[in-house]
Amino acid sequence: MRRPPRRLRRHRARRRRPGAPRGLRRPDVDPRRAAPGGRARPAQRRRPAGGRAQPGCRVVAGTVRGALASSLAGSPVWTPKTRARLLRLLGVRVRGGARVYPWIRFTGGVDHLELGRGCFLNVNVTIGANAAVVLGERVHLGPGVSLLPTTHELGGPDQRAGAVTSAPITIGDGAWLGAGVTVLGGVTVGAGCVVAAGAVVSEDTEPDAVYGGLPARLIRRLPG
């Protein structure tokens, strides 16, 4: 019996490569997905079950959105309502009619922030990270307000800033926070409350009342 031509023998040898013995296969090649010409394509890496991103990826994505919200949406080139729309696109839960003025800053992601209908955020507002920050309807924030849900536990003498701890912040409907007010984690500012400029709010406030000082204390009550 005549041997087939050399060219045909080479072609048959190439076709047999995908089915080579297991010990001779490359670990990154899937022999069942052979490309034309006999070459095996690299095996595809499997995604995690359910197709969901890993927690680390979500953190990085959230941080990137926070950076875009601070730089792009925080730019003074936009109108307040357009800036609110940009923040919505980046992941902030924004209700209708919210107005956000320039230079808003995020220290982390943006998914934890919720702006109620008719909210007004003046310039240089800072939004902390790691816990929910919820603003009710018609809340007004003055220039330089800081909402900081994250702090440290009190540590020992070698390092007083201990473990990181976070708690949500809630600002009730119709509240007004003056310029430079700081609200710490775990605080609920009552509906219709007014906080005087420069105050540091470390405890819950009553609704329809005026607070001021460092730390903030009740000054007087307002008609409901």
N, C-alpha and C positions, 0 to 999 in steps of 0.2 A: 504494500500500500504506500502510495506517494505521500510524503510529508507536505502539509500546507505551506504556502509561501511564508517567508519570514515576516512580512508586514501583517499577515493575518494572525500569525502566532503572537505577535506583540499586542495586537488588538484584543485577542482573547485573554492574554495575561492581565491587561488593564481591567477588563470586565470582571476578573476574579478577585481583584483587590478588595472591594467592599466586603466580600465574604471571607476574608482571610481568617485564619485561626484566631481565637479570642486573645491569646497571649501576644499576638503581633499587632493588634489594633492600637491606634493612638487613642489615649483617653479623651481627647477633646474632639474626636471625629465620630460622627454618627454614620455607620456604613449603610444604613437604610435610606439615607438621603444623598444618593450619589448624583453628582452633577454630570452633564454631558461630557463625554471623553473619559469617564471612568474615575474621576477624582471625587473623593467623598467630601461633603461640605462639613464645616465645623458644627458640632452639636450645639443646639440652642440651650441657653441656661433657663431653667425653670423659674418662674416667678413664685413668690410666696403664695401659700394657699389663700384663695379668695381674691387674689390680685391686689391686695391692699399694700400701701407703702409701709415701710418699717417706721417705728416711732421716731428714730433719729432723722429720717427723711422729712417727716412731718414738722419736726422742730426747725430744721433748716429752712424748709419752705415757708413756715410762719415767720421766721426771722427775716427772710428775704422780702416778704410782703410788708413787714414792718419797716424795713429800710426804704422800700419804694413809697410807702405811705408818708414817711418823714421827709423824703427828698422830693419825690415827684408831686404827690398830692399836697405836700406842705409848701410848695412853691407859691410865691405871691402872684404868679401870672394868671391864676384861675379865679373865677368868681366864687363867692362862698357856696352857692348851690352846686356849681360844677365840682368844687372840691369835695363836697359831700357825696356826689355821685361817684367820683373816683375812689373814695374810701369804700363805698359799697362794692364796687368792682373788685377791690383788693381783699374783701372779706369782712369788713365792718358791717354789723347789722344796723342799717340806717332806715328810720321811718321817714315818711314824707315831710317836706318842709324844713328839714334840718339845714342849718347854715354853719359852716366851719371856716374860720379865718386863717390866714397864713401861719406857717411855722409851727404847726402841730407836730409833736414829737412822740414816737413810740420807743420804749426801751426794749421791746421784744416783738411778739406777733401782734396781730390786729383782731383775731377771731373772737377774743374775749370782750370786745367793746360793743356796747349797744347804745344807740342814740334814739331817743323817743321822738315823737312827732313834734316839730316846732322847736327843737333844741337850738341853742345859740352858743357857739364856742368861739371866744375871742382869741386874739393872737397869743402865741407861745404857750399853748396848753400842753402839758406833759402827761402821757398815759403810761402807767407802769404795766408790768406783765405778771403772768402766772396765776391770775385769778380774775373772775368776772368783774367788769366795771360797767354798771348799768345806769344810764341816765333816763329818767322818766320824761314825760311830755313837758314841753315849754321850760325846760331847765336852762338857765343862763349861767355861763362860766365867764368870769372876767379875765383880763390879761394875766398870763403867768400862773394860772391855776395848775396845781399838780395833784393827780389822783394816783396814789402809790400803794397798791395792794400788797407789796412784798417788803419784808423787813427781816431783821435777825433776832433770834432769841438772845437773851443776855447770857454771855459766857463767863468763863472763869477769869482770874486776874491775868493769865498769860495771853488771852485773846477775848475781849469783851464781846466782839461780834460773833455770836455763836451760829447755830444752824439757821438756814434760811427758812422762813415761814411766810405763807401767803394766805390772805382771806379776802373775800369779795367786798366791793364797795357799791353801795346803792344810793343814788341821789333821787329823792322823791319828786313827784310832779310839781312844777312851778317854783322849785327852789332857785335861789340866786346866791352864787358864790362870788364874792368880790375879788379884786385883783390880788394875786399872790397867795391865795388860800391854798393850804395843803391838807388833803384828806388822806388819812392812813387806812390800812387794811382792816377789814372787819367792821367798818363804820357804815351806818345808815343815816343819811341826812333826811329829816322828815319833810313831808310835802309842805310847800309854802314857807320853808325856812329861809332866813337870810343870814349869811355868814359874812362878818365884816372883813375888810381887806387885811391881809397878812396873818389871819388866824390859822392855827394848826388844830384840826379836828381829829381827836383821837378816840372819842366816844360818840355813841349815838346821840342825835339831837331830836328835840321834840318838833312836831309840825307847828307851823304858824308861830315862829318865835325868832328872835334875833340873838345870834351868838357872836362872840368876839373874844380876842385874847389868845394867849399862848400858855397853856392849852386853852381851847375855846370853852367859854362858860356862858350860861344863859344870862342875857342882859335884860330882855323884856319879852313879853308875849304880844302877839299881833292878833287882831280880830280875824276869826276864821271865815 
